[in-house]
């Protein structure tokens, strides 16, 4: 079995590959989305995972693994939007090369955070159910929505970016638990 760092890297490569291929297919049309719209996209994916878990079947022939990959990629898009702002026109100004560079930067930040937390928590996530990992993602999304509804203001809580990074890492933990990156 590979160690967590190697598993994270293998999943990061898969996520980046899908991100880049979709960017070549669709361009960077997502740049027009406000961060709150990206939050809702992530929520839809996490809610679908929960629905499939509860119902025991999916009617659409896309499994849970692609949804977790989508959660990772949309979370990175949200981080990019928080930094760069959303584009308010059809003239999207960030070139694909810069978007891909930002993707890798945010993925590296997520990995660094994961490694620090993994050290402190002793990889407790490996003993968690995948359904619990997804429930935590849903909770983080509800927190993000509340922060967004409060115009980004918090009194003692972490901000939007910290929650997106946690979502990335919980989704990657779920992917590792599914055997992706092994």
HELIX and SHEET records of a PDB file:
HELIX    1   1 UNK A    4  UNK A   26  1                                  23    
HELIX    2   2 UNK A   29  UNK A   32  5                                   4    
HELIX    3   3 UNK A   35  UNK A   55  1                                  21    
HELIX    4   4 UNK A   64  UNK A   84  1                                  21    
HELIX    5   5 UNK A   96  UNK A  121  1                                  26    
HELIX    6   6 UNK A  124  UNK A  127  5                                   4    
HELIX    7   7 UNK A  130  UNK A  149  1                                  20    
HELIX    8   8 UNK A  160  UNK A  177  1                                  18    
END                                                                             
